[in-house]
Amino acid sequence: MIELDGVEKVFEVRRRAGLLRRERRQVRAVDGISFRVRRGEMVGYIGPNGAGKSTTIKMLTGILLPSGGRLRVAGIDPARERTRLARRIGVVFGQRTTLWWDLPLRDSYALVRRMYRIPDARYRENLDRCVELLNLAALLEVPVRQLSLGQRMRGDIAAALLHDPEVLYLDEPTIGLDVVSKAKVREFLRDLNAERGTTVLLTTHDLTDIEQLCRRVMVIDHGRLVHDGGLDALHAVGESERTLVVDLEREMPPIEIPGARTVRVEGPRQWLAFPATSSAAPVVAAVADGYPLVDLSLREPDIEDVIARMLVPGRAAAGDDVRGTDT
């Protein structure tokens, strides 16, 4: 469904080189990326800020023209046939709304129907489904400018799906949502993928989004693809760790058990780290069996830490000037 072969995007950047002189230089925001996404896959596309994620998606939608390489979405060249492709894709660009600012949500959806020429029956069916599953019923008559960020995000997701796109690009779809709303959006996306086979490319900084929605993760760093595989493989490459927070009955020396190490002790509370690819069950059992346990909790690794561990130190300086282009 999505094919990239050696795709590049080069921006020309001007910077002050003196009082009256400016110099030009080229910056590669995307540097020779190649990958395939099969029909029906849900893929996480992650990386640090300025890595080239948004630039890639803009090329996939036809907003930006690649500087080199070959790119196809559903067999279509996005840059050459942008209008034709628009009928087959849906896009949610984080904090950039596709809704009309001063119109009620319902009127925005009516305009989307006219733009995509969606048949009435199909439009009503899709709208009713989105309204129910995304909890939008009370918001349909509210102007978009009066919606909170989380409400608008749900509204944007619905707008992107009214025309039954084959490919859906999501940029931070759970930003600004509370825990309950996040769970509803994730469930909605899982059902959408399972029932309609929609291909989803997801960018996010929330590791839970990736864990619950994606079996495959691609990591981009300063324009280059540095990882493509399962989440477990990502943890292995990044040597990430889970943390078990243990509350004991009393202060004790650092806990010593196989497969884990104590990284912090504060009174009766201790923090144990162990590989993210390992099961927590043996660690918990060993602690419960050998120590006077009162309570414990498990903390998953932060996605930013996982990425930071796998990236080569010193490369960040090479991409500092392109961060403004990846927005």
Protein Blocks (a to p, Z undefined) as FASTA:
>chain_A
ZZcehiacdddddddfbjkbccdddddfbghiacdddehiacdddddehilmmmmmmmmn
omaccfbdcddeehiafklmmmlmmmmcccdehjacfbdfkbcfklmmmmmmmmnopafk
lmmmmmmmmmmmnopmlmmmpcfklpcfklmmmmmmmmmmmnopabdcdehklgoiafkl
mmmmmmmmmmmmmmnopacddddfbfklmmmmpmbdcddeehiafbdcdfklmmmmnopa
cddddddfbdcdddddehiacfbdehjbccddddfkbcfklmmmmmmmmpccfbdcdddd
dfklmmmmmpcghklmmmmmmmmmmZZ
